[in-house]
Amino acid sequence: MLPCDVLSVFLLAALTPFASASTGAPQTNAPVVVVEEEVIIGVGNVDVRCYTCDNVYDNDECNGVHLGGNGTLTQCTQERSNCFSILKMNSAGDGYTTQKGCMDWDECYDRFYEMMADPIVGGECMRITVMDHDNVAPDAECFFCCFSVEGGSQDACNHAMGVQYLALPETNNWDPSVDKWEGHEPVENTVAPDVTEGAEAVARPLATVIGLNVLLLYVLLA
């Protein structure tokens, strides 16, 4: 079966001689001009859902595994959306908690660049298990945006605690009665948020992806 737009072109081409003959209009051999839809590059995702929680030290609870279905996945409302996660270590360095949610695409990367531009904070937060790094530093507060390949979807991309392979203690000893995160009050998720299905991925500039990867590699090898 032919697609509707292709079929429409064939019908138009077939009926043109008859229309010209009936009206007495001169026939022309002008070529058919096909106008391709403009592809917008680098605008993030226009339809994305993110896991959402604040000051929750259990990743499954943050993601709403106990809620079933889509858990705490929340439909983002920003015109250009990205998912973020913030990891907060306790003062002993043996426990951590997290905040996750939606954020404007540009704001998310601005905050990530700001963290990575600080050699101390960037070095404390980008400690990766596969590089045999020590655990993330005590009291560190680390901000992460989702990364995806060109045109890849960022839907539900903040499922991990921080980022994949982040060097964290094997046992999370964050104690809410002792360990505090100023400005973040723990909220128990008891009701799943309203969500929509699917996500539409829009391409991001290849230069942005390459630049971020080079920056990460520099920090890891520093």
ChimeraX attribute file (.defattr): number of C-alpha atoms within 10 A of each C-alpha:
attribute: neighborCount
match mode: 1-to-1
recipient: residues
	/A:1	4
	/A:2	7
	/A:3	7
	/A:4	9
	/A:5	8
	/A:6	9
	/A:7	12
	/A:8	12
	/A:9	12
	/A:10	11
	/A:11	10
	/A:12	11
	/A:13	11
	/A:14	11
	/A:15	10
	/A:16	12
	/A:17	14
	/A:18	10
	/A:19	13
	/A:20	13
	/A:21	11
	/A:22	8
	/A:23	8
	/A:24	9
	/A:25	10
	/A:26	8
	/A:27	11
	/A:28	9
	/A:29	5
	/A:30	6
	/A:31	6
	/A:32	8
	/A:33	6
	/A:34	7
	/A:35	6
	/A:36	6
	/A:37	6
	/A:38	6
	/A:39	8
	/A:40	11
	/A:41	13
	/A:42	17
	/A:43	16
	/A:44	25
	/A:45	27
	/A:46	18
	/A:47	23
	/A:48	29
	/A:49	29
	/A:50	27
	/A:51	28
	/A:52	26
	/A:53	24
	/A:54	19
	/A:55	24
	/A:56	24
	/A:57	23
	/A:58	15
	/A:59	17
	/A:60	14
	/A:61	17
	/A:62	28
	/A:63	26
	/A:64	24
	/A:65	13
	/A:66	15
	/A:67	15
	/A:68	10
	/A:69	10
	/A:70	19
	/A:71	23
	/A:72	29
	/A:73	27
	/A:74	21
	/A:75	24
	/A:76	24
	/A:77	14
	/A:78	15
	/A:79	14
	/A:80	18
	/A:81	26
	/A:82	32
	/A:83	28
	/A:84	27
	/A:85	29
	/A:86	19
	/A:87	23
	/A:88	27
	/A:89	27
	/A:90	21
	/A:91	15
	/A:92	13
	/A:93	19
	/A:94	18
	/A:95	21
	/A:96	30
	/A:97	28
	/A:98	26
	/A:99	23
	/A:100	27
	/A:101	22
	/A:102	24
	/A:103	21
	/A:104	19
	/A:105	22
	/A:106	14
	/A:107	13
	/A:108	20
	/A:109	20
	/A:110	13
	/A:111	14
	/A:112	18
	/A:113	17
	/A:114	12
	/A:115	19
	/A:116	23
	/A:117	14
	/A:118	11
	/A:119	12
	/A:120	11
	/A:121	17
	/A:122	21
	/A:123	19
	/A:124	20
	/A:125	26
	/A:126	24
	/A:127	21
	/A:128	18
	/A:129	14
	/A:130	9
	/A:131	12
	/A:132	9
	/A:133	14
	/A:134	14
	/A:135	20
	/A:136	25
	/A:137	23
	/A:138	16
	/A:139	17
	/A:140	18
	/A:141	20
	/A:142	22
	/A:143	26
	/A:144	24
	/A:145	25
	/A:146	20
	/A:147	18
	/A:148	14
	/A:149	13
	/A:150	17
	/A:151	17
	/A:152	15
	/A:153	22
	/A:154	25
	/A:155	24
	/A:156	24
	/A:157	20
	/A:158	27
	/A:159	22
	/A:160	17
	/A:161	24
	/A:162	27
	/A:163	21
	/A:164	11
	/A:165	14
	/A:166	20
	/A:167	21
	/A:168	22
	/A:169	14
	/A:170	9
	/A:171	9
	/A:172	15
	/A:173	17
	/A:174	22
	/A:175	13
	/A:176	14
	/A:177	6
	/A:178	7
	/A:179	16
	/A:180	18
	/A:181	17
	/A:182	7
	/A:183	7
	/A:184	12
	/A:185	12
	/A:186	17
	/A:187	11
	/A:188	13
	/A:189	19
	/A:190	12
	/A:191	11
	/A:192	16
	/A:193	17
	/A:194	11
	/A:195	16
	/A:196	14
	/A:197	9
	/A:198	13
	/A:199	16
	/A:200	14
	/A:201	19
	/A:202	21
	/A:203	18
	/A:204	19
	/A:205	16
	/A:206	13
	/A:207	11
	/A:208	12
	/A:209	15
	/A:210	12
	/A:211	11
	/A:212	16
	/A:213	13
	/A:214	12
	/A:215	14
	/A:216	16
	/A:217	12
	/A:218	10
	/A:219	19
	/A:220	15
	/A:221	8
	/A:222	8
